[in-house]
């Protein structure tokens, strides 16, 4: 069993391992240490799918997110992420009652750059929505 509260991976270790972005470290009761990208801790509130591992971690415009899940929008993308307000693309669309469009995404956010590489990649569904 993994520790209930993963901790941020210190920058010195990230540097030594050649990792960029936000990574977390967890220690299991067995003593095994696991290092995972922060997005792999994102579980869809509705269907319980792992949003990060599915490749569906993305950033929507606040105006769209407010319609999707009122009261949970962040004031800035630099706000400390609570990691409890996550939804997969399918559940976002179910809550909105429509398919996501390119204009719904915060296109200047690096999480939405499908040309870049990231651990977990980008699901076909997310790529389709970002392309419009």
C-alpha positions in Angstrom: 0.0 0.0 0.0 1.3 3.5 -0.9 1.5 6.3 1.6 -1.7 8.3 1.6 0.0 11.6 1.0 2.6 11.7 -1.8 5.2 14.4 -1.4 6.8 16.6 -4.0 10.0 15.2 -5.4 12.9 17.5 -4.3 14.4 19.5 -7.2 17.9 18.0 -6.6 16.6 14.5 -7.2 14.6 15.6 -10.3 17.8 17.1 -11.6 19.8 14.0 -11.0 17.2 11.9 -12.7 16.8 14.3 -15.6 13.1 14.9 -14.9 11.2 18.0 -15.7 7.8 19.2 -14.5 6.1 18.3 -11.3 6.8 14.8 -9.8 5.7 13.2 -6.6 7.3 10.5 -4.4 5.4 7.8 -2.5 6.7 5.2 -0.2 4.9 1.9 0.2 4.6 0.0 3.5 7.0 -2.6 1.9 9.6 0.1 1.6 9.4 0.5 -2.2 9.6 4.1 -3.3 7.6 5.1 -6.4 8.2 8.3 -8.3 5.3 9.4 -10.5 4.3 12.6 -12.4 1.8 14.7 -10.5 -0.8 14.1 -13.2 -0.8 10.3 -12.4 -2.5 11.2 -9.1 -5.5 12.7 -10.9 -8.5 10.4 -10.6 -11.7 11.2 -12.4 -14.3 12.1 -9.7 -17.2 10.6 -11.7 -15.9 7.3 -13.3 -12.7 6.8 -11.1 -10.4 6.5 -14.2 -6.8 7.7 -13.8 -6.9 10.8 -15.9 -3.1 11.2 -16.1 -2.4 7.6 -17.1 -5.2 7.8 -19.7 -3.6 10.8 -21.3 -6.5 13.1 -20.6 -4.9 15.6 -18.2 -5.8 19.0 -19.7 -6.6 22.5 -18.7 -9.9 24.1 -19.7 -10.8 27.8 -19.7 -12.1 28.8 -16.3 -15.4 29.8 -17.9 -15.9 26.3 -19.2 -14.7 24.6 -16.0 -17.2 26.7 -13.9 -20.0 25.3 -16.0 -18.6 21.8 -15.6 -18.0 21.8 -11.9 -19.2 25.0 -10.2 -17.2 26.3 -7.2 -13.9 24.5 -8.1 -12.3 26.8 -10.6 -8.8 28.0 -9.8 -7.8 31.7 -9.9 -4.5 30.9 -11.6 -2.8 27.9 -13.2 -0.1 28.5 -10.6 -2.4 27.9 -7.7 -1.5 24.8 -5.7 -3.4 22.0 -7.2 -5.7 20.2 -4.8 -5.7 17.0 -7.0 -9.3 16.3 -6.1 -11.1 18.2 -8.9 -10.4 16.0 -11.9 -12.5 14.7 -14.6 -11.8 12.7 -17.8 -12.9 14.1 -21.2 -15.9 11.8 -21.3 -17.2 12.9 -17.9 -16.5 16.6 -18.6 -18.6 16.2 -21.8 -21.4 14.4 -19.9 -21.6 17.2 -17.3 -21.6 19.9 -20.0 -24.1 18.0 -22.1 -22.0 18.5 -25.3 -18.7 17.6 -26.9 -15.7 19.7 -26.0 -14.4 22.1 -28.7 -10.9 23.5 -29.3 -12.1 26.9 -28.0 -13.0 25.3 -24.6 -9.3 24.7 -23.7 -6.7 27.0 -22.3 -4.6 26.7 -25.4 -1.6 28.6 -24.0 -1.3 26.1 -21.2 1.6 23.6 -21.7 -0.7 20.7 -20.6 -2.6 21.2 -23.9 0.4 21.2 -26.2 -0.1 17.9 -28.1 3.1 18.5 -30.1 5.1 18.1 -26.9 6.0 14.9 -25.1 4.8 14.0 -21.7 4.5 10.9 -19.5 1.2 9.3 -20.2 0.9 10.9 -23.6 -2.3 12.3 -25.0 -5.4 10.2 -25.5 -6.9 10.1 -29.0 -10.0 11.7 -27.5 -8.1 14.6 -26.1 -6.1 15.1 -29.3 -9.3 15.1 -31.4 -10.9 17.8 -29.1 -7.7 20.0 -29.2 -7.5 19.8 -33.0 -11.1 21.1 -33.3 
